[in-house]
Amino acid sequence: MKNILLALFLLPALLAAQDQYIKTYDHYFTDRANAIEVLPNGRMVLVGATVLQNSSQQVMMVLMVEEDGQIAWTRTYTAEAPRAEALDVFRANDGNLIITYDAFNSAGEAKASWMKIKPADGSVVWNKRALPSCRLIRISPLQDGYLLTGDYVISPTDRDALAVKINESGDLVWFNIFGEPGYEQLGEGWQDAQGLIHCAGYHIETNESQGIYAKFNAAGDLVGTILRYSIGDNTDLLSHIAPLDNGGFLFAGNSQGFTDGNARAWTLTTDDAGNVKTSFTYGISGKHIGVTDLIGLPGDQFVLSLGRPGNSGTPATLIKINANNDMLWQNTYKGDGANNMLWQVESYDDGFVSAGVSGAGTQTNMLLARTDRNGKSGDCCPAAAGLKRETVSPDQSTMVPNETTVFLTENVVSTVSEESSLMQTVCQPIEVDFQIADSTLCPGECTQIIFLSNAAGVEYTMTIVGADPAPDIPGRICHTEGGQIIVTRTGAFNGCQNELTKTVEIGAKDDMFPNAFTPNGDGANDVFRPIYPCEVVASKLQVYSRWGEKVFETVNPDQGWDGKYNNLDAPSDVYIWRVEYEAIRSGQQSTFIQSGDVTLVR
């Protein structure tokens, strides 16, 4: 076996369409994707915000990309608000896209807004805004509309949880605002077959907070009391909820206040009534961690995206768990900078797509990662996240909140601008394809390896079995042993490796036996003899007339019958031949016996 490191001057290869990839999108100086939605035609829409360098004007941005990550269109949306940012996106029943976004007025107050746009070109169907100061951060589907959830500003130090139901036209169907002194926010919701709406959220007090579970009926009324969950004196937040197959719920969020000072991802399972069954945290040494999204899969499995802004925040990470909170896999992904995080994840074909932010220094870009079912992202190999799971025992209590009864909306006119963005593939595909000039060789022959693709920065190696390289001719190899030459090319880059193997059969070419010859002295087909593409060790050829009389015999493999018998021209007729020879075929030296007939034509 020979191991050869090819030192080649490599040229960049043309990018091929990939099923998995990591890409970033640059519009202005600061770009970020907060949410992603998958469309039936394979396109994906990313929503977030963009801002110029040294500018206080932040505008909402929507980016539509093709299945392979190529940009279809980019749009920005502005109204009279000096700052705006898209927070969530959901495909409506009519095929259009509902987006929730923050619109901040000149006083810095957030005005929760929601709009519907057309996926073909981003044009606005309708646009609504809440009059009070509030935020709507999540969109959850209901049986006959959509639930928007977030928080409502009571005072500078007091916010209540906010739930708003809208119809296909964006009109308000009902709202519910509830809370205690402090800060409440509702996150994701889920509606069961009976019409009950289950929501995750949190309540923040001074130096402490709890995750909460709230339940509404189809009319928007709170059902029962609010359940609260806390891990001792920690700061505990729940923002995501998914049903379990056997009843009950999986909640997800984060908890902070441990002795190491770092936040940890937190998952909590309950029964149908919200009573705690299991509770776990997931930590990485020296990193802040929080669950940013949660999707349910068949078989009580779940994929969670983890993220936390800041230099000590979670790297862009996906994990897959089951109902027992066992980690089935955990992967961290690289962007085009050091600070990368994921905000949202969606199922896509047989894998997943996730959106977030990739930061290099003070500049950030939208981040899109498309992975397979195991969280692998093609030639951008993820690293193991290094999460450590620990069991925790949360306290459970109840809360009877106050409710607010005023919530008004108005129509908004937005200006839509066509923009351009620059796409970058973070990891180039590792192309390792090559050709071998001959697929079969005779023992001792040589062949040429032809490299079809070389990507810049990729380290290539060749492993060759059954042959040696020609020292003076790059890519040329000569057979030395065995019945095959096995050539494997490997490319390694960024922790990834692609590999391709091709085989050359030795001595596998077919021996041929002509069925006619014309011994007329014209130099063409004058002699009958077997055709051996590869050398034979020994051979005995005999030719007989139709009456069994031997007319020719030779033990020289290169000699054939010239059509003469006793120095006279044999007549035109059909003759019988038999050959016994010894040769190396498919790596083995064997004896072969062949027979047939040949027609002599004069």
N, C-alpha and C positions, 0 to 999 in steps of 0.2 A: 504494500500500500504506500502510495506516495502522497504527501501533503505539500501543496505548492501554494505559496502566497503570491498572487498576481500583483505586481506593481505596475499599474497601468495609468496612463494619463487619461482621466475620465472626463467625459463631457456630460452635461445635464441631459437626462432623458425627457422626452415629452411625457407629460402627465397623462396617465390613463384614468378612465372613470373607475372609481373605487366604491365598493359597497360600504366600507367603513373609512372614516377619516376624522381629522380635527382641522377646522378652518377658523380663521378670524376675519372680521370685516371692519374696515377702517373708513369712517366717513369724515368726521372732524377730529379734534384733538382728544376728546373724551367721548367714548361710545360704550354703551352697555346694553345687554339684552337681559330683561327681567323675566321673560316668559316665552314659550314656544307652543305652537299648535301645528299638528299634522293634517294635511288636507287629503281628500280621497284620490286626487291625481298624483300624489307623491310629493307635492311641494310642501315646504315648511315655511311658516311665518314667524319671525322673531320680532318682538316689540320691546321698546325700551326708551332710551333718550340719547341725545347727542348735544355737544356743546363745543363752541370754539375755544381755542386757547385764550386764557385771560379774559374770558367773557362771562358775564352773569346771566346771559340768556341761554336757557336750556330748553330745547324743543323736543317734543315727542317724535320718535322715529319708528317706522315700521319697515322691515326688510323681508322681502319674499325671495326665497331661494329654491332652486330646482332640486331634484332628488340627489344629484351629484354634488350639491353645494354651490353650484354656479348661481350668480345673482340674476333674478328675474326682474325685479324693480326695487327701488328705494324711495320712500316717501317721508316727508316731515309734515307735521301738523301744528299750526299756530293759531291762537285766537288772541283776545286782548290780554290774556295772562302772560306775565313775563317769563314764567317757568312752567314747564309741563313735563311729565314723565309717564309713559305707559307702564302699567303694573301687571296686567294679566290679559290673556286673549283666549277666546273660546269660539269654536265654530258653531254657529246657530243652526237651527233646524232648516232654515231656508238656504243654507250654504254660505251665507255671509259671515263676517267675523265681528264678534262683540269684543270691545276692548275697554277695560277700565283704566283710568289714568288720573293722576294728580294734576290739578291746575292751580298754581299758587298765585294769589293776587299780589298787589304791590306792598301790602302789609305783611306778606309772608304766610298768609293763611292758606291752608290746603283746601281746595274745593273739589270734593269727589265728583268725578265725571265719568260718563260712559257713552260710547259711540258704537255705531255699526258701520263697517266699511265693506266694499266689494273686493273679493280676493283677486279679481282679474286685473284691477288697476289701482286699488286703494282709494277709490272715490268714496265720499261719505254718503251714507244712506240717511242717518239721523245722528244727532249729537245732543246729549243732555248733561245737565250739571245740577248738583245740589246747591241750594242757597246757603245753608249753614256750613260752618267749617267742619269738614270731616274727610275721611279717606275710605276708599273701597278698594281693597287689595286683591280680592279673590273673586272668581266667577265659578259657580257650581251649578250644574244643570238640575232643573226640577222637572216634574212630570208635565207641567204646562207653563213653563217660563224659566227664569234664571234667578239664582240667588247671588246677590252681591254682598260681600261681608267686609267689615273693617272696623273703624272706630269713629266716634262722634265727639266733637269738642264741647264740653260743658263749660270749662274755664281753663286758664293756662295750666292749672295743676290737676285737672280732672277731665278724664275722657271716658265715655261709655262705649260698650260694645254696640255695633250697628249691623243690622241685617235688613236688606232691601230686596224685595221681589219685584222684577220687571217682566213685561211681556215682550213679544217679538218686536213691537214698535218702540221699545225702550221706555214705555210709560210705567209709572209707579203703580204697583198692584197693592202692596202693603209694605210697612216698615216696622221694625221693632228696635227700640233703643233702650238699653238697660245697663245698670251698673251700680257700684258702690263708690264712695269716695276713693279716688285713686285712678288707675288707668286700666281699662278693659279693652280688649280687641278680640274680634271674632276672626278666625281663619277659615279653613276649608269646611264645606258642608256636604252632607250626603242624605238623599231622600230614600226611604224604604218603600216597599210595596204598599204599605198602609197610608202613605202620604206624610208620615212623620219625618221631620228634617233634623238631623243630628249634626252638631257643629263642634269643632275644637276651637279653643281660644285661650286667653290668659288674663289674669288679674294681677296688676302690679301695685304693691304697697311700698311704703318706705323700707328699704333694705330687705325686701322679701317680695316674692310673687309666687303665684300658683297657676298651674294649668287648669283650664275649666272645660266642662262639657255641658252644653246647652241644647235643649230640645224644643222644637216648635211644632205646632200642628200645621196643617195645610193652609190655615187662615193667617198664620204668622203669630199666633199666641204662644207664649212660653208654656211648656208642659212641665209641671212639677218644679222643683228647685234646681238651682245651678250647682253642679258638683265641682268641687275643687280638689286638686291633687298637688302635693308638695313633698319635696325631698328635704325634710328638716327645715333649716333656715335658708335654704338655697333660693336663688332666683330661677324659677321654673316656668317655662313657657311651652305651650302646646299650640300648634298651628295647623296640624294635618290629621285627617281621620280617614279610615278605610274600614269597610265591614269585613268580618271574619266569616268563613264558610259555615261554621257551626254556631253562629250567633255571636253577638258581641262586637267589639271594635278594636282596631289598632290605632292608637294615637301616636304622634311623633312631634318632637320639638327639640328643646335643649334645656340644660340645667347648668347654672353657674354658682359657685360658692364653695367649691371643694378646697382642700388644703393646698393643692398645687396652684390655685388661682385660675385654672383654665376651665372654660365651658366645655361641656360634653353633649354629644347627641343623646337624646332620651326617647325611648319607646315604651309604651304602656299598653297592655291589653286588658280589656274589661269584659264583663258579661253584658247581656242586653240592658241591664239596669244601670250600667256604668260602674259596677263594683270591680275593684282591682283584682286581676288574676296574676299577671306577671309585670315586672318592670325592670328595665335594663338601661344602663348608660354605655356609651361607646366613646373612648378617649384616645387621643394621640398625645404623647408627651410633648409639652411645649407649645401645643396648638389649641386655639379656640375652635370648637366644633358646634355646629347646629344643623338640624335637618331643615332644608329649604324646600323640599317637595317630597311627595309620596304617591306612588301609583300601585294599584293592586293588580295582580296577575292571577291566572287560573291556578287552582291547587293551593290556595292560601300562601302564595308567595308575593313578595313586595320588593320594589326597587325604590331606594331613597337617594336623593341627591343631598350632599352635605356642602355647606358653605358658611363662611364667616369672613367679613371684610377685615382688612388690616394685615400688617406684616406677620402677625402671629396667628392669622386665620387659617382655616382649613384649606388645603389645596383642593382644586377641582376634583371631586370624589363622588363615585357612585358605589352603593353597596346593595347587595341582594340578600334578603332575609326570608325566613319562613315564619309561620305563626308562632313557633317556639322561640323566635328571635335568634335562631342560629344564622350566622353569616355564611352564605353560600359562596359569595365572592365579594371582594372589595378592591376597587381600582382607583388610582389617582392619575389624572391626565395632565399633560403639559400643554400650555398655550404658547404664545410667542413672547412671553415675558415671565417674570418670577412670581407675580401675584395673580393667580388664576382661581376662579371659583365658579360653581354652577348654581343657578337659581331654580331651574325647573327641568323636569324630565318627562318624556312621553314615550309610549310604545311606538315602534316604527317597524313594519314588516315583522321579521323574526328577531328584531333587536330593539335598540332604543336610540333616541336622539335627546340631547340635553343642551340647554342654552345658558350662557352666563357671561362672564367678564374675563378678559385676559389683559393683564397690566404689565407694562414695561416702564419702570420709572414713574413719571407723572402722567403718562399717556395710557389710555385703556381702549380696547377694541371689543366688539361683540365676539363671543366665543360660541362655536357650534361643534359638538362632538357627536358623531354617529358611530354606534358600536354594534357588535353582534349580540346574541343572546347571553353570552358569557361576559359581556362588558368589554370585549377586546375591540380596539379601534384600528384594525388593519396594521399598517406599518408604523403607527404611533403607539408602540407598546406601552400600556399603562404599568405603573409600579404598584406593588401592594401598598395599601393605605397605611398598614400598621396599626389598625384599630384594636383596642383592647376592650372586651365586653366585661361589665361588672353588674352583678345583681344589686338592685336597690329596693328599699321598702318604703313607698310613699305613704304619707298620711292622706286620708280622705275626709272631706268635710262638705258642708252645704252652704249655699248663699241664697238669700232672698233679696233680689235687687230692686232698686227703684227703676221706674220706667219713664221715659220722656215721650211726649205725644205730638211733637211738632217736627215735621220734615217736609220741606218744599223743594221743588225743582224748577228749572227753566231750560228753554232751548238755547243752543249755542251754535254760532256760525264759525266754522274753522276754515283756515286757508290751507290748502293742500299743495305742497311743492314737490315737483319731481327732482330727485337728487341722484347722485352717483356714489357708489362705495367701491372700495378696493378689497378684493378677496385675496387671502393668502392661505395656502396650504401649509400647515405647521410641519408636517412630516411628509417628505417626498416618498412616493411608493418605491419599494426596493424591487427593481426589475432584475431577475437573475436568468432570463431566457438566453439560450445559446443553441447552436446547431453543431452537429458533427457531420463532416463532409460525406462519410460513408457509414451506412447502418450495418454493413457486414464487411468483414475483412478476411483475408487469408492469414494464416499464421505468419508472424513476423512483419506484416505490412504496417504502414503508418497512415494516419489520417489527421485532418486538421479540425480543430475546434474553432468555431466562428461565433464571436460574442455579438449578440444582437442589441444589447442594452447595457449601459453603464450609467449609474446615477452619481452625481457629484457628492462626495462626502461618504459614500458607502464603501465599506471595506469588503472586498471579495476574496474568497478562497476557493480552491479547487481540490477535491479529493478524487484520486484516480486509482483504480484497482485493475491490474492486469496489463498495464502499459507504463512506459517511461516517457518523459518529455524529451523532445529533441532539444539539445542545449543551444543550438544556434538558430532555431526557427520558433519564435513565440507561438504558442497554441498548437504546435504539432506534437502528436504523441505516437509512439510506435509499440506494437504488441510485443509483450515479452513472456506472458504466461497465461494459462487458463483458457477457457472457451469463450470468455467475454471480456470486454473492456467496460467498466462501470465508471461513469464520470458524474460527479455531484458538484454543482456550483452553489455556494452559499454567499448571501449578502447580509451584512450586519450593520445596523444603524440605529442609534437612539434607543438601545435596549431591545430592538426587534431583530428578527432573523427570518429570511425567506430562503427556501431551498428547492432545487430542481435536480433530478437525476435522470440521465439518459444512458442507454446500454447499446454497445456495439457487439454483435455476434461474430465470433471468430470461426472461420471455416464453415459457415452455414449457407454459402452460396450453392445453388442447385447445379449438380452435374447434368450435362445435356447430351442427348444421343440423337443425331440427325436420322431422319427416316428416308432420305434419298440423297444421291450424289450423281454428278455428271462428269465422268473422267474423259473429257474431250480435249484436254491440254490448253484450255483458255485461261487457266490460272484461278478460276473461280469454282469452288466446290468440286475439285477434281479428286479428292481423297475422302474416304469415310473413316472417321475416327471419333471416339468420344471427346467431348469438350469438358475439360476439368478447369473450372475457374481458379481452384486452389491446387497446389502441387500434390501429387500422389507419391506414396512411398514405393509401391510396386504395382505392376499391372500385367494382365495377360488377356489379350483380345483374340478371339477366334471367330471366323466367318465360315458358314456352311451354305452349300447349294440346297435347293429345296428337296434334293434326294439324300441329304445327309453327308455329302462329300465335303471334306474340309478344303476350302480354297485359299485360306489365309490365316496366319497366326503370328503374333509378335508379343514380346514382353517389354517392349520399349513404349512408354506412355505417349511419347511424342510421335510415334510412327503410326500410320494408318494404312488401310487397303486402297491401292490405286486402281482397282478393277481388273487386275491381271491375274491369270492362273496359268502356271507353267509357262510364264513369259508371253502368254497370248491374251488378247483382250477377251475377258469373260463376256458372255452375251447379256443383253438387257434382260433383267429378271428380278424377282424378289429373293433376297438372301437372308439367312438367319444368322444373327450374331449373338455372342455371349462374351461378357467381360467380367473378370474377377480382379478387383484392385484393392489396395490397402492405402488408406488416406486418413488425415486428421480432419474430422468434421465435428463442429460444435464442441471443440476442445478435447475430443477423444479420438485416439487412433483405433480404427476399426477396419474390418474386412467387409467389402460390399460385393455382391454378385448381381449383375443386371443382364437382361437378355431382351431381344426384340427382333424386328425385321427391318431391312433397309432395301430400297428399290434402286437398282442400278439403271440409269437412263443413258442411252447413247443416241 
